[in-house]
Amino acid sequence: MTPARGFTYEERGDGSVVILHHGRMATVVRGNRKAQFVREVADGDPQLVMARWTGNYRRGNERTARRHPRNAH
C-alpha cells in the first residue's frame, strides 16, 4: 500500500477540526470524535490517520479484490 500524502488539518475556533486533502476540504470532525481524532494523530502516523478518517485509504485494489475467487458470490 502506498503511504497517504497531502493531508493536513486545521483546528477551528468553534471546536471543530477540518481535514484537508491537497488543500481541499475532505471532512469536518466535531465533538467527542474531534478529541479521538486529535489523540490518534498524536499517537500514530498523521497521514494514515487522516486518510482513514476521510475514507481515502481504499484506493487502487478494489477492482482486483472484487475479482478474487474468495470474493465470488
Steps between C-alpha positions, in 0.01 A plus 500: 500500500634843412524736794241775513620847407359849478289507816496789746258606768397824664347544843233767482382742768154339511651176634503310172786356297504530121699231316637618166634290214725696262348822634136397448264422784451127539301485826416682821529333842316637805427416863624177657624375164729804479675403824540143374639625167756729670616210723540266203698760303732552797552126555533372142599597147298818439470442125358150539268607782358783288463269199304254712279770652414640157445160340780571252701190579336250266651585169632278228423144595120487523446372148769234537357385832148481355622253236683276749346148524443521877280807444283336232133490587 
